Amino acid sequence: MNSMLFGTAGIPLSTPGSSTIDGIYHIKTLGLDALEIEFVRNVYLTRESATNVGAAAREAGIRLSAHAPYYLNLNAAEPEKLAKSRSFLFKAAQIASFAGAGNVVFHPGYYLKNTSEEAFAAILENISKVEQQLSEEGLSTSLSPETTGKVSQFGTLDEVLGLCTRLKSLTPCIDFAHLHAYAGAVNTYNEFGDILDRIKTSLGKEAISRLHLHVSGIHYGPRGELKHLPLDESDFNYPELLQAFIDANAGGVIICESPVMEADALLLKNKYHQLKK
């Protein structure tokens, strides 16, 4: 049977200290399994400090991933903005690789005035350029485009799976809170199962055993995501999501982005193992 690991988006709020290494050891103390390094505002680690982070994670047995800066847009109209976005993504992946992180989550971009097809083509081309640069540097961290929770943002499930189908080195980040917020659906056992089936159909059976997922409560409106919420203050049906993972024999990492992230990560982990029994 495959199994899920559970962790937080950034160092836990209750961490004594403020460094990523402090967060890694606190994750271990809490009984969690994973940490997503948040480069959302800047790539704050150097090669040396990232190497030290990786050593701490290996010692503690904690799985690492990372999240690239929010402000990149691989569908920008201006060439200089595209170049900067590619640079931001490459830098995040480079430093994540030095830390031993398995993948780097990123938001691919916004539609702006383009159709979905036009945005897809531009984003695919720009990701390909970053992938080539990573390959030339001998870096193995996988890029993980994330499903969106906003109708203005590129990243529907079909778009993300399409990118991963065209570029085999990509691995998707499926944010179930975003999928729910996008249209107020995707909140039942059958809908969760359908998502897992679509991943399997697009990327193969093995993709279900190495998922990278985001789960939290979420507040949303007519145009999608507004803000994250604690799980028990939201309408998100996480028990049925966890049951769908178990029944599909899914495995991988679940990262919690809740405002009470370590509490909700533990809630998810405990409920998951309770259901497994």
PyMOL commands that set and color helices and strands:
alter all, ss='L'
color gray80, all
select helices_A, chain A and resi 20-30+47-60+79-98+116-136+157-166+176-183+189-203+205-210+231-233+238-247+261-276
alter helices_A, ss='H'
color red, helices_A
select strands_A, chain A and resi 4-9+34-38+63-67+103-106+109-110+142-145+153-154+173-175+211-215+217-221+224-229+252-256
alter strands_A, ss='S'
color yellow, strands_A
deselect
rebuild
show_as cartoon
